[in-house]
Amino acid sequence: MGEDRRVRRVVIVGGGTAGWMTAAALANALQGSARIDLVESQAIGSVGVGEATIPPIKLFNQSLGIDENAFLKATRGTFKLGIEFVDWTRLGQRYFHPFGHFGAEFDSVSLHQYWLRERARGDATPIEDYSLAWQAARRERFDLPRGDRRHAQSTYDYAYHFDAIRYAHFLREYAEQRGVTRTEGKVVDASLRGGDGFIESVRLESGETIEGDLFIDCSGFRGLLIEQTLGAGYENWQHWLPCDRAVAVGCRHGKAFSPYTRSTAHAAGWQWRIPLQHRMGNGHVYCSRYLSDDEATATLLENLEGEALAEPRLLRFVTGRRRHFWYRNCVAIGLAAGFMEPLESTSIHLIQSGITRLLALFPDRDCDPLSICEYNRITTAEYERVRDFLILHYHATSRDDAPLWRQTRQMPVPDTLQYKIDHFRRHGRIVAEALELFQNPSWLAVLAGQEIEPVDYDPLVDMRSRVDGATLLKGLRQTLEQAAEGMPGHRAYIEHHCKAPSED
């Protein structure tokens, strides 16, 4: 047996959602075998606007043994069945990106190919009408999916809306109960050891020094360790995703208590609407080249459905990713790793997947270069696939009313995205890869929703002479409508199962 090279001390720089998700997951996985220190400064604060998620967040909470209803009470959370997009393709048009599948497959040829044939024959039914997530969402209804695949109620999925700052507090309590040590303070410097350039320690403004074997950079956009200390580099994607600022504010509830996020396109960006139990989350993401901060704030405030609860907060960002997510003995998680605007609610998921990947490739004190290479390879692929999915929303538009939309409609897109668009445009085929975050139903929802019209449907459809696609589609739609009608209301479900206490 050689020398014990196990990691003895992990230092997490930065709190917020990324820091406390990382701390909670490591505390759960390492089971006290290594010391975990988290350093954060109340003076710096948290971005805290990432309030919408996608379905894999359930797996993260479940892996920690977190009770869903307790979590939703603590975070003032609600349920999310998908995202409604308004005015993205053209003014007055809207579509829905549902979580889960479109209907239930009734043949070896994909259901949407039969839908495409019926469209060619004059049936104008939108693809989302074959989604139980949308049928429930449009009625403001929610229930948990069933596990029995024989039921229509097994075909949809869900995620959450929640207060991200409260989620961080919830996970902080979880992590501290499992031995994580929190230090209040601002990191001002890091020491590198000779030879390999690994981080040896961080120094706080107070003069205190914290040593570690493995460092996790959760310091947000600054990238205090990964960039300012190690110079890992950054790949800028603003030429494809030009929005570089956001202004956010909460407001009182006004209209529908919807179990979905809404994204409404404006002249120089878009606005999110996220219903929580105690307030509505709102934000305006925009391109500063075409809109001033004051104009963006005015647009946001004009489109609130209730009284603003605070002064709007301005955020600046550069869409892109680190060239190295894991460099030497430092792993960047969350905004320190990169940023893609919150259009498809991927920010918290990218934290989650980074943590999961770190645990799968967890190092000893030497940080094997082969493990680092694999971590960076997979993470790069994930970021690029998510990037392409977001670019699709901007590029596949017929809007000609503002410079932003003319720019994104005409811009060249990555070859990987163009390949997908070309396949769908030819025969309506989806060519998403097996390990992509967004799978075939998601690509279908956006490709169809952004009105990319296939030249033809799959030729095999017309050769399936024994399959009465039209009748099966009609019956399926009726089944989904009936199933949605049988669900409780979204508000009623929350009142019964996970209503947050009224006191703050």
N, C-alpha and C positions, 0 to 999 in steps of 0.2 A: 504493500500500500504506500502511495506517495503522500506528499504533504497535503493537508486538508485545504483545498482552494475554494471552498464554498463561500458565497457572498455572506458577509457578516453584518453589513450595514448598508441600507438603502436610504438615500437622501432624495426627497422630492422637493423641488424648488417651485413654489407656487401652489395656491389652494384652488378655490373655485371648483367648478364642475370637474375639470380634468384632474386636478390634484387629488380631490377627495374620492373620485371614482378609482383612481390609481391606488390610493392608499387603502381603500376598502378591499379592492380585489387582491392586492398583495398580502394584506393582513389575513385574508381568508385562505389564500393559497399557501403562504409560507408557514402558517400555523405556529408563529412564535420562534421560528428557527433563525431569524435574522431581525435585527433592530431596524425599525422603519421610522425615519424622521421626516416630518413635513414642515417646511418653513414657509410662512406666508405673512404678508403685511396688511393689516386692516387699512393702512393709509393708501395702498395701491388699489384695493378693492377688486371686484370681479366684473367681467363683462356682463354676465348674467342675463343675456337676452335669448339664449337658445332654449326656447320653451316648447318646441315641437319636435317630435321624435319619429322614428320608423320602427316597425315591428321587432327587430332584433333586441331592442332595449329590454324586452320582457325576459329574454334569455340571460342577460346580464344580471338583472334583479334576482331571477330565480337561482342563478349560480351562487348568489350570496345568501340565499335562503330568506329573501325579503318577502313579506306578505304584501300582496298587491293592494289590498284595501287600506292597510296601514300606511303604505307608501303614498297612496293617492290622498289620504286625509292630511298627511304631513306636508305634502307639496301643493295642496289645493288643486289637485290634478283633475283632468277630464279625459275622455276617450277620443281617439282619433281613428277614423276609418279611411282616411285618404286626404287628398288635397284638391280643392277646386281652383281651376285657373280661369280667370276672367280677363278678357280683352287681350290675350296674348297673341292669338293668331290674327285676329282682326277685331276692331271695335264692335262690341255687342255680342261677341261669341264667347262661349264658356265650355269647359269640359272638365272631367273629373279623373284624377289618377287614384284608383281604388287600391286598397291593400287586399291581397289575396288573388283569387283566380276569376276569370270571366266564366260564370256559369259552371257547368260540369261537362267535361268532354263526353261526347256521345259517339265518337268515331275515332279511328286512328289518324284521320286528318284533323288538324286543329279547328276548334269551333269558329275562330275568327275567319277562317277561310270560307266557311259556309255563310258567315255574316257578310263577307265581301261579295259573294255571289248574289245574295239577296239585295245588297245595295246596288249592284249593277242592274238588277231587275226592277229597281225603283223603290225599294223599302228604305226609308230614311231613318230607321231606328238607330240611335247612337250606340256605340259599343258599350258604354257604361251601363246601359239598361240591362245588360246581361251580367251585371255585377251585383251581388247581394250587398256588398259594402256601400255602393251608391244607392241602391234601393232603400237601405236603412238610413243612410246619411241624409238623403233628400227629405225624409220624413222626420228627421231629428230623433231617430230611435237607436237604441243600442242594447245588445245582449252579448254574452260571451259565446264564441263559436262552439260548436259541438265537435267532438272528436270522431264521431261515426261518419265515415265518408259516404254513407248511403243517404245522408241528409244534406239538403241545400245549405243548411246552417254550418256546414263544415268548409264551405268554399271561400270564406273571407277571413281576413286577419285584422289586427288592430294594433295601435300604438297609443301614446299618451301625449297630452299637453300638460306641462307642469311648470311651476315656478322654479327656475334653475338655481336660484340662490337658496331656496328652501331645500332643494334636492342636495345641494352641497352640504348644508347643515345636517340633513338627515344622514348622509353618508359619513360625515365627520363623527357624529355620535357613534355610528356603527364601527368605524375604524378605531376610535379611541378606546372603545370597550374591548377591542382585540389587541391593544397594546401599542398602537401608533402614537408617537410622541409629536405633539405640535409645538413649534417654536414661533412666537410672534417676533417678526423682524424683517428688515429689508436686506436682501443679499446685495452686496456692493462689489464683491470681488471673488474670484476663484483661483486656487493655486493648482498648477500642473506639475506633475512629477517628471523628473528627468528621464530620458530614454524613450518611453512610449507616449509621453504627452497626455496620459490619463489625468482626469481631474482627481485631485487628492483631497481637497476640502473647499468649502465655501466660507467666506467671511461676511458677517453681518455688520450693519451700520453701528451696532453697539460694540463691535470689536470681537464678539464671540465667534469662534471657529467651529465648524461642524465637519468632521471627516466622514468619508464614506468609500465604499467599494464600487457602488453602482449609483449613478445619478440620473434622476428623471426630471427633465425640463418641462414644467407645466407653467412657465412664466408668461404665457400668452404671446401676443404678437412680437414682443421684444426679443424672444429667444435668448434669454440672458446667458444660458450656458451653451446651447447648441450653436448659436450664431455669434454672440458678442464675445464669448470666450474661445470657442473652438473654430469658428468661421466655416461652418459646414456648407454654406452657400444656399441660394434661393433661386428657384425657377419661376419666373414671372409669367402668369397666364392672362394678363389684362388685355392682350390683343384679342383674346377670344371671349373673355368675361369682363367687360369694361367697367362694370359698376365697382366703385371703390369707396363708397361711404354708405352709412346708414344712420338714420335718426330714429330713436325708439321711445315709446311712451305707453304707459298703461292708461286705460280709461274705464269708466263705469260700464256695466253691461247695458246694452240698448236693445238690440234686436234678437235674433235667434240664438239659442244656446246650442250651437251646431256641434256635432261630433266629427268635425273635420276642420282643417286649416283652409283658409282662403288666401289666394295670391292674386291680387288685382294689378295688372300692368298699367302704368302711367306713361307719360311722355318720355321721361328720362330714367325709368326704372320700374319698380313695382312695390306694392304695399302688402304686408302680411296682416292677417287677422287671426288671432289665436285665443279661443275662449277658455279661461280658467274658471274655477269655482267662484273666486272673489273679485275678478276683474277681467278685462279684455286686454290681451297683449297686442300691440300694434307697432309696426315699424315701416319705414320707407327706405328701401335700398335703391341707390341711384348712382349715376355717373357724374362726377363733379365737372367733367368737361362740358356737360350740357345743362347743368343745373347748379345754382348756388346753394349753400347750406341753408340760408334763410328761405329761399324758395321751396326747398325740399321740406323744411319744417312746416311751412305754411300749408303745403299740399297734404302733409300728414294730418295736421290738426283739422283741416277742412273736411277730411274724410273719416273722422272718428264718429262712432255712433253713440258716444256718451261723453260725459265730462272728463277731461284729462285729469289724472290723479297726481301728476308731478310735472316737473319741467322736462322737456324732451332731452334725451342724451344722444350726443353725436359720437359716432364710431368711424374711424378711418382704417382701411385695410387694403392690402394688395393680394389679389387672388393668385394663388400658386402653391408651391410646396418646397420644402427643404430638399436640397440635392442629396443630403444624407440624413435620414430620420434617426438612425442610430450611428453615432460616430464615437470611436474609442469606447469609453465606458459611460457614455451619455446617450439616453434615449429621449427624444422629443415627443411629447404627447399633447394632443389638443391643438390650440392655436399656435403653439411653438413649433409644431410640425408642419403647419400650412393652413391655408384657409380657402374654403370654397363657400361662396355666399349661401345663405340659408334657404335657397329656393326649394330644395327637396328635403330639407330637415336632416342633413347629413352630418352636421358638426358633432353632435353628441355620439352618433354612431362611429365616427372616425376615432373618437377617443376610445370607445369600447373596443373596436377592432384592433387598435394599437396595443391596448392592454392585453387582449387575448393572444395576440401574436407574440408579445413579450413573454408571457407565461409559457407559451408553446416552445419558445427558443431561449428560455431563461438561462443566463450564463453562470459560470463561476467567476472568480475574481480576474481571470485572464481575458474574458470576453472574446471567445473564439471568433476570428475573422470570418469563418465560414458561416456561423450563425448570424453575424451582423450582415453579411452579404445577402443571406436568404431573407432576413427581416426587411431589408431595404428593397429587395427585388419585389416581394409580395406587396409591400406598402405602396411602392411606386405604381405598380399595376392597378391597385385599388383606386388611388387618387386619380389616375389618368382615366379610368373607366367612369368614375363619378363625374369628372370634368366633362367628358364627352356627353354624358346624359344631360348635364346642365346646359351645355352649349346648344344642344338640340332645341331647347325651349326658345332661345333667342334667335337661332338661325332659321328655323322653319316658321317663318311668319310672312304674312302678306301686308303687314302694316307699312304704310308709307307716309304717315302723318307727322313723324318726328325724326330728327337726325340719328338718334340712337338705334332705332329700328331699321332705318335704311342701312346703317353701318353693319349691324349684325346679320341682316339678311343677305348682304352682298359679300361678306368676308369669307375667305377660304377657311375651311374647318379641318381638324386633324383627319388624316387618312383613315384612321380607325373608325371615326364617326361617319365619314362619307361612305365607307364600305357598308355600314349598317343601313344608311339611308337608301343607297342604291338597291340593296336587296329588297327592302320593303317597297320601294317605288316600282320595282319590276313585277314581283309576284306576291307582294304582301307578306314576305317571309321575314321572320325575326332571327337574327344571327348572333344574339348575345352569347357570351362565353359562359361556361359552366360555373366559374367561380365569381362571376360579376355580382356586385351587391344588388343591382337592379336587374331582375330576371325578365323573361319574356313578357309577362303580363304588364309590367311597368313600361317597358319599351313600346308595347302595343298601345297602351293608354295615351302616351305622349305623341307617338308617331301619328296615330289616328286623330288624336285631339288637336294636334297642330296642322291637321288637314293635309298631310302628305298622301296624295291619292295614288294607289298602285295602278299601274297600267292594266294589270290583269290579276286574277286570283290564281291559286295553285291549280294547275291543269288536272291534278288527280281528283279534285272535287267532282268534276263532270263525269269521271269514270266510276264513281261510287253510286251506281244506279239504284242500289237497294236502300240508300239512305235518304229519307225525306227530310232534308235539312230545314226547309221552311217551316214544316209542322213542328219539328223538334225545337227549333228556336222559339217559336211562338209559345209552345208549352213550357219551355224553360223560363221564359220571361214571366209568364203567369205564376209559375211556382215561386220564383224569387220575389215577386210582388206580394204574394200571400205570406211568405215567410217574413218579409219585412213588416207587414201589417201586424203580425203576431208578436213583435218585439215590444218591450216596454219603451217608454220615452227615455231619451238620454238623461234628462234632468231627474226623472223618476228613478232610474237605475242608480244614479249617484246618491240621491237622497236616501235610498234604501240600503246601499252597500258601503259607501265610502265618503259620506258627507263630512267635510272638514268642520271643526268646531268654529263657532262664530267669533270667539275672541281671537285676537291676533297673538 
